[in-house]
């Protein structure tokens, strides 16, 4: 599975939207209760909300530009 060539998504940890961290995965609406790390780019507690959103934004814009 080529993680670089797929769209990335922001997710929440088990504490939800109020938590400071965000997850990044290649699967939208990833279940935070799931222990499957198969789709994970960054797990809970690794990145702050601002950093995770910035990384996903840059990655997805790069994908769009690469396909043009």
N, C-alpha and C positions, 0 to 999 in steps of 0.2 A: 504494500500500500504506500503510495507516494504522498506523504503528508504535505509536501511543499506545493504541489500542484492542485490542492483542493482548497475550497473556501473554508475559512476558520470562523468559529462562532464563540461569543462570550457566554459564559454560564455562571451559575451561582453555586456556592458551597452549600452545605446542609443548613447553614444559618440564614440563607436567603439574601434578599436585596439589601438588608441592613448591614451586612458584613462588609468589612473593608476590602476583602479580597475578591478576585474573580478568577474563573477557570477559563481555559481556552481549549477548544476541541474541534474536531472536524465533523462532529455530529450536532445538529441543532437540538435545543431543548434537552440536553444531556441530563439524565437523572442523577442528582448529586448523591443519592443514597446508594447508587450502584458502585460496586468495586471494580467494574470493568475499566481498565486504563488503556484499552486497545485504541480508543479514539482521542486520548488526551495529548495535548501539546503542553499545557501547564495545569497542574493540579491545584486544589484548594490550598490556600496559605502561601503560595509561591509568588504571586504577583498582586500588586494593589490594583484597584479598579481603574485608576487613570492609566497606569502602565499597560495593563492588559488591553484596554480599549484602544490605546495608541498602537500597540503591536498588531492587533487584528485589523485596524483601519489601514495601516501601511501595507500589511501582507495582502489584503483583499484588493487594494488599489493596484498593487504590483501585478496581481493576477490579471486584473482587467486590462492593464496596459500591455502585458505580455501577450495577450490573446488578440490584440488589435493588429 
